[in-house]
């Protein structure tokens, strides 16, 4: 029998998840992907990247939020497997859309500030979903250890690609510090720093923490791994779609080396996700394996 607080939380979180999914769909449809009602103050290259990100938001993350929200509203325990995948990417997305614009750049005009509350609610909703989805795993019971013969090569390959990713961004930051410019910096300096800060301070460290937890806490880190891999997979999809849009549009900022690194990361991340699900969901206390 649910208490009144549990009923309130179930309804509040379910409605939050559905509304966040609708917000994602709204600013994806209204942006440069389709209606162009939202005009961002940034470079053409960044616009191409936003188109790719909007496409992933619309077709993948928005349905994930809505389905998870409906399941949470109806009290279905499987809701947590959907909602745990969303918060970190939602935080990244809301901050990058809200902070990554060239607000003071005289060469760009736009109106995205008029949609401030869509991005703000996405950010607030992300934190609500983060805390609730982790709490839903409070009865989680660990599965078996991951085979070392499987985990060792995965660790090596994933770690190498993370280092390649980090070195690619660090090289561009170093070039900017030494010469005063770098690829894409002149056109969108704010976006340049936002992406490098987020990836070097957020995305890449999460990857190494995930690897460490697979070794040190394979039986207890399943909820956190699901949280991480939800971000990795969604971000990996978005970055690769961004690259395809940039290539299709003939963007001079597109590079083959970057595309290969991101494509490789996505393949590795997908393998890691299936590994985590296979070994981590063997025993769930509420019976929903």
KELO-569522 format. One record per residue (C-alpha): residue number from 1; residue in three letters; x, y, z. Coordinates in steps of 0.05 Angstrom, whole numbers, plus 5000, padded with zeros to 4 digits. Layout:
BEGIN
(NUM, 'ALA', (X, Y, Z)),
...
***
This chain:
BEGIN
(1, 'UNK', (5000, 5000, 5000)),
(2, 'UNK', (5029, 5066, 4978)),
(3, 'UNK', (5034, 5124, 5027)),
(4, 'UNK', (5010, 5193, 5007)),
(5, 'UNK', (5082, 5215, 4998)),
(6, 'UNK', (5097, 5156, 4953)),
(7, 'UNK', (5036, 5172, 4911)),
(8, 'UNK', (5057, 5245, 4907)),
(9, 'UNK', (5128, 5226, 4886)),
(10, 'UNK', (5103, 5176, 4834)),
(11, 'UNK', (5057, 5227, 4802)),
(12, 'UNK', (5106, 5286, 4807)),
(13, 'UNK', (5164, 5248, 4778)),
(14, 'UNK', (5121, 5217, 4723)),
(15, 'UNK', (5093, 5284, 4702)),
(16, 'UNK', (5163, 5315, 4705)),
(17, 'UNK', (5192, 5261, 4660)),
(18, 'UNK', (5135, 5268, 4609)),
(19, 'UNK', (5140, 5344, 4609)),
(20, 'UNK', (5216, 5342, 4601)),
(21, 'UNK', (5207, 5296, 4542)),
(22, 'UNK', (5157, 5344, 4512)),
(23, 'UNK', (5205, 5402, 4523)),
(24, 'UNK', (5259, 5365, 4486)),
(25, 'UNK', (5212, 5350, 4428)),
(26, 'UNK', (5189, 5423, 4428)),
(27, 'UNK', (5256, 5457, 4422)),
(28, 'UNK', (5280, 5403, 4373)),
(29, 'UNK', (5221, 5415, 4326)),
(30, 'UNK', (5223, 5491, 4334)),
(31, 'UNK', (5298, 5495, 4323)),
(32, 'UNK', (5341, 5492, 4260)),
(33, 'UNK', (5322, 5419, 4250)),
(34, 'UNK', (5253, 5438, 4224)),
(35, 'UNK', (5212, 5501, 4238)),
(36, 'UNK', (5270, 5548, 4252)),
(37, 'UNK', (5229, 5587, 4302)),
(38, 'UNK', (5287, 5584, 4350)),
(39, 'UNK', (5347, 5620, 4322)),
(40, 'UNK', (5412, 5608, 4359)),
(41, 'UNK', (5468, 5660, 4365)),
(42, 'UNK', (5524, 5616, 4341)),
(43, 'UNK', (5565, 5597, 4280)),
(44, 'UNK', (5539, 5557, 4220)),
(45, 'UNK', (5582, 5498, 4242)),
(46, 'UNK', (5550, 5498, 4311)),
(47, 'UNK', (5481, 5503, 4279)),
(48, 'UNK', (5496, 5439, 4240)),
(49, 'UNK', (5516, 5406, 4305)),
(50, 'UNK', (5452, 5430, 4339)),
(51, 'UNK', (5412, 5399, 4282)),
(52, 'UNK', (5444, 5331, 4296)),
(53, 'UNK', (5433, 5338, 4370)),
(54, 'UNK', (5360, 5359, 4360)),
(55, 'UNK', (5349, 5297, 4317)),
(56, 'UNK', (5374, 5251, 4372)),
(57, 'UNK', (5334, 5289, 4424)),
(58, 'UNK', (5271, 5282, 4383)),
(59, 'UNK', (5277, 5210, 4362)),
(60, 'UNK', (5312, 5179, 4422)),
(61, 'UNK', (5315, 5218, 4487)),
(62, 'UNK', (5246, 5249, 4484)),
(63, 'UNK', (5211, 5182, 4476)),
(64, 'UNK', (5255, 5153, 4531)),
(65, 'UNK', (5231, 5207, 4579)),
(66, 'UNK', (5159, 5201, 4559)),
(67, 'UNK', (5156, 5125, 4563)),
(68, 'UNK', (5194, 5126, 4629)),
(69, 'UNK', (5147, 5180, 4655)),
(70, 'UNK', (5084, 5141, 4636)),
(71, 'UNK', (5112, 5078, 4669)),
(72, 'UNK', (5129, 5118, 4732)),
(73, 'UNK', (5059, 5148, 4734)),
(74, 'UNK', (5028, 5079, 4730)),
(75, 'UNK', (5074, 5051, 4784)),
(76, 'UNK', (5110, 5004, 4737)),
(77, 'UNK', (5178, 4986, 4769)),
(78, 'UNK', (5211, 4982, 4701)),
(79, 'UNK', (5206, 5058, 4696)),
(80, 'UNK', (5273, 5065, 4731)),
(81, 'UNK', (5309, 5029, 4674)),
(82, 'UNK', (5285, 5083, 4626)),
(83, 'UNK', (5293, 5144, 4671)),
(84, 'UNK', (5362, 5126, 4698)),
(85, 'UNK', (5388, 5133, 4627)),
(86, 'UNK', (5368, 5206, 4619)),
(87, 'UNK', (5392, 5255, 4673)),
(88, 'UNK', (5466, 5266, 4656)),
(89, 'UNK', (5452, 5278, 4583)),
(90, 'UNK', (5394, 5324, 4601)),
(91, 'UNK', (5441, 5365, 4646)),
(92, 'UNK', (5493, 5369, 4591)),
(93, 'UNK', (5441, 5388, 4539)),
(94, 'UNK', (5406, 5442, 4580)),
(95, 'UNK', (5472, 5475, 4599)),
(96, 'UNK', (5501, 5472, 4529)),
(97, 'UNK', (5438, 5502, 4497)),
(98, 'UNK', (5432, 5555, 4551)),
(99, 'UNK', (5505, 5574, 4559)),
(100, 'UNK', (5538, 5556, 4493)),
(101, 'UNK', (5512, 5613, 4452)),
(102, 'UNK', (5554, 5672, 4427)),
(103, 'UNK', (5512, 5722, 4466)),
(104, 'UNK', (5559, 5781, 4457)),
(105, 'UNK', (5583, 5765, 4387)),
(106, 'UNK', (5561, 5822, 4341)),
(107, 'UNK', (5561, 5778, 4279)),
(108, 'UNK', (5503, 5735, 4304)),
(109, 'UNK', (5430, 5748, 4318)),
(110, 'UNK', (5379, 5702, 4348)),
(111, 'UNK', (5322, 5694, 4396)),
(112, 'UNK', (5338, 5631, 4436)),
(113, 'UNK', (5336, 5671, 4501)),
(114, 'UNK', (5260, 5674, 4492)),
(115, 'UNK', (5258, 5599, 4504)),
(116, 'UNK', (5299, 5603, 4568)),
(117, 'UNK', (5246, 5568, 4610)),
(118, 'UNK', (5246, 5506, 4565)),
(119, 'UNK', (5320, 5496, 4578)),
(120, 'UNK', (5313, 5514, 4651)),
(121, 'UNK', (5258, 5464, 4663)),
(122, 'UNK', (5298, 5411, 4626)),
(123, 'UNK', (5355, 5424, 4675)),
(124, 'UNK', (5310, 5423, 4737)),
(125, 'UNK', (5275, 5361, 4712)),
(126, 'UNK', (5341, 5326, 4701)),
(127, 'UNK', (5360, 5333, 4775)),
(128, 'UNK', (5291, 5308, 4797)),
(129, 'UNK', (5298, 5247, 4752)),
(130, 'UNK', (5369, 5236, 4775)),
(131, 'UNK', (5352, 5231, 4849)),
(132, 'UNK', (5287, 5192, 4839)),
(133, 'UNK', (5315, 5141, 4791)),
(134, 'UNK', (5375, 5126, 4836)),
(135, 'UNK', (5328, 5118, 4895)),
(136, 'UNK', (5286, 5067, 4855)),
(137, 'UNK', (5347, 5022, 4856)),
(138, 'UNK', (5351, 5020, 4932)),
(139, 'UNK', (5329, 4947, 4932)),
(140, 'UNK', (5378, 4927, 4878)),
(141, 'UNK', (5416, 4862, 4890)),
(142, 'UNK', (5482, 4851, 4854)),
(143, 'UNK', (5491, 4804, 4797)),
(144, 'UNK', (5554, 4763, 4783)),
(145, 'UNK', (5623, 4790, 4769)),
(146, 'UNK', (5641, 4808, 4698)),
(147, 'UNK', (5690, 4759, 4666)),
(148, 'UNK', (5761, 4786, 4669)),
(149, 'UNK', (5774, 4759, 4600)),
(150, 'UNK', (5719, 4805, 4575)),
(151, 'UNK', (5732, 4864, 4621)),
(152, 'UNK', (5807, 4869, 4608)),
(153, 'UNK', (5805, 4881, 4532)),
(154, 'UNK', (5744, 4926, 4541)),
(155, 'UNK', (5782, 4968, 4592)),
(156, 'UNK', (5843, 4975, 4547)),
(157, 'UNK', (5805, 4994, 4484)),
(158, 'UNK', (5756, 5041, 4519)),
(159, 'UNK', (5812, 5073, 4558)),
(160, 'UNK', (5853, 5084, 4495)),
(161, 'UNK', (5795, 5117, 4459)),
(162, 'UNK', (5781, 5161, 4519)),
(163, 'UNK', (5854, 5183, 4518)),
(164, 'UNK', (5851, 5197, 4443)),
(165, 'UNK', (5788, 5238, 4455)),
(166, 'UNK', (5822, 5277, 4511)),
(167, 'UNK', (5886, 5288, 4471)),
(168, 'UNK', (5846, 5314, 4412)),
(169, 'UNK', (5813, 5368, 4455)),
(170, 'UNK', (5876, 5383, 4495)),
(171, 'UNK', (5915, 5393, 4430)),
(172, 'UNK', (5864, 5445, 4408)),
(173, 'UNK', (5865, 5480, 4475)),
(174, 'UNK', (5941, 5480, 4473)),
(175, 'UNK', (5940, 5508, 4403)),
(176, 'UNK', (5893, 5564, 4425)),
(177, 'UNK', (5936, 5581, 4485)),
(178, 'UNK', (6000, 5582, 4443)),
(179, 'UNK', (5975, 5616, 4380)),
(180, 'UNK', (5912, 5653, 4400)),
(181, 'UNK', (5867, 5612, 4354)),
(182, 'UNK', (5844, 5541, 4339)),
(183, 'UNK', (5795, 5503, 4296)),
(184, 'UNK', (5726, 5535, 4303)),
(185, 'UNK', (5748, 5584, 4357)),
(186, 'UNK', (5742, 5648, 4317)),
(187, 'UNK', (5671, 5633, 4295)),
(188, 'UNK', (5645, 5609, 4363)),
(189, 'UNK', (5692, 5621, 4421)),
(190, 'UNK', (5639, 5608, 4475)),
(191, 'UNK', (5618, 5542, 4445)),
(192, 'UNK', (5691, 5523, 4438)),
(193, 'UNK', (5704, 5530, 4512)),
(194, 'UNK', (5637, 5501, 4534)),
(195, 'UNK', (5648, 5437, 4495)),
(196, 'UNK', (5721, 5429, 4518)),
(197, 'UNK', (5704, 5443, 4591)),
(198, 'UNK', (5645, 5395, 4591)),
(199, 'UNK', (5681, 5339, 4555)),
(200, 'UNK', (5748, 5345, 4591)),
(201, 'UNK', (5716, 5357, 4659)),
(202, 'UNK', (5653, 5315, 4654)),
(203, 'UNK', (5648, 5265, 4597)),
(204, 'UNK', (5718, 5236, 4597)),
(205, 'UNK', (5725, 5231, 4673)),
(206, 'UNK', (5659, 5195, 4677)),
(207, 'UNK', (5686, 5144, 4627)),
(208, 'UNK', (5747, 5129, 4670)),
(209, 'UNK', (5704, 5127, 4734)),
(210, 'UNK', (5659, 5077, 4699)),
(211, 'UNK', (5718, 5032, 4682)),
(212, 'UNK', (5744, 5037, 4753)),
(213, 'UNK', (5676, 5017, 4782)),
(214, 'UNK', (5671, 4957, 4735)),
(215, 'UNK', (5734, 4931, 4768)),
(216, 'UNK', (5725, 4955, 4840)),
(217, 'UNK', (5650, 4949, 4850)),
(218, 'UNK', (5621, 4903, 4796)),
(219, 'UNK', (5566, 4878, 4842)),
(220, 'UNK', (5541, 4944, 4869)),
(221, 'UNK', (5552, 4996, 4814)),
(222, 'UNK', (5498, 4975, 4765)),
(223, 'UNK', (5452, 5035, 4778)),
(224, 'UNK', (5511, 5084, 4770)),
(225, 'UNK', (5534, 5047, 4708)),
(226, 'UNK', (5465, 5053, 4678)),
(227, 'UNK', (5466, 5127, 4694)),
(228, 'UNK', (5534, 5135, 4660)),
(229, 'UNK', (5518, 5092, 4600)),
(230, 'UNK', (5453, 5128, 4588)),
(231, 'UNK', (5495, 5191, 4580)),
(232, 'UNK', (5550, 5157, 4539)),
(233, 'UNK', (5502, 5125, 4489)),
(234, 'UNK', (5459, 5186, 4479)),
(235, 'UNK', (5519, 5232, 4474)),
(236, 'UNK', (5554, 5183, 4428)),
(237, 'UNK', (5493, 5181, 4382)),
(238, 'UNK', (5487, 5256, 4382)),
(239, 'UNK', (5560, 5269, 4367)),
(240, 'UNK', (5561, 5219, 4309)),
(241, 'UNK', (5497, 5248, 4280)),
(242, 'UNK', (5527, 5318, 4287)),
(243, 'UNK', (5587, 5294, 4247)),
(244, 'UNK', (5543, 5266, 4192)),
(245, 'UNK', (5504, 5331, 4187)),
(246, 'UNK', (5570, 5370, 4184)),
(247, 'UNK', (5596, 5324, 4129)),
(248, 'UNK', (5531, 5329, 4090)),
(249, 'UNK', (5531, 5405, 4095)),
(250, 'UNK', (5604, 5411, 4074)),
(251, 'UNK', (5625, 5442, 4140)),
(252, 'UNK', (5700, 5459, 4138)),
(253, 'UNK', (5704, 5444, 4213)),
(254, 'UNK', (5688, 5370, 4200)),
(255, 'UNK', (5748, 5324, 4207)),
(256, 'UNK', (5757, 5251, 4189)),
(257, 'UNK', (5801, 5238, 4251)),
(258, 'UNK', (5748, 5265, 4298)),
(259, 'UNK', (5693, 5225, 4264)),
(260, 'UNK', (5733, 5161, 4270)),
(261, 'UNK', (5747, 5172, 4344)),
(262, 'UNK', (5674, 5186, 4359)),
(263, 'UNK', (5649, 5128, 4317)),
(264, 'UNK', (5697, 5081, 4352)),
(265, 'UNK', (5676, 5107, 4420)),
(266, 'UNK', (5602, 5094, 4403)),
(267, 'UNK', (5616, 5022, 4383)),
(268, 'UNK', (5657, 5010, 4446)),
(269, 'UNK', (5604, 5044, 4490)),
(270, 'UNK', (5549, 5002, 4460)),
(271, 'UNK', (5589, 4939, 4475)),
(272, 'UNK', (5601, 4962, 4546)),
(273, 'UNK', (5528, 4977, 4556)),
(274, 'UNK', (5506, 4908, 4535)),
(275, 'UNK', (5560, 4878, 4580)),
(276, 'UNK', (5536, 4918, 4640)),
(277, 'UNK', (5463, 4899, 4627)),
(278, 'UNK', (5480, 4825, 4618)),
(279, 'UNK', (5520, 4819, 4682)),
(280, 'UNK', (5486, 4871, 4725)),
(281, 'UNK', (5412, 4855, 4718)),
(282, 'UNK', (5415, 4782, 4740)),
(283, 'UNK', (5384, 4793, 4808)),
(284, 'UNK', (5336, 4849, 4824)),
(285, 'UNK', (5300, 4849, 4891)),
(286, 'UNK', (5233, 4872, 4863)),
(287, 'UNK', (5235, 4815, 4813)),
(288, 'UNK', (5241, 4858, 4751)),
(289, 'UNK', (5303, 4831, 4718)),
***
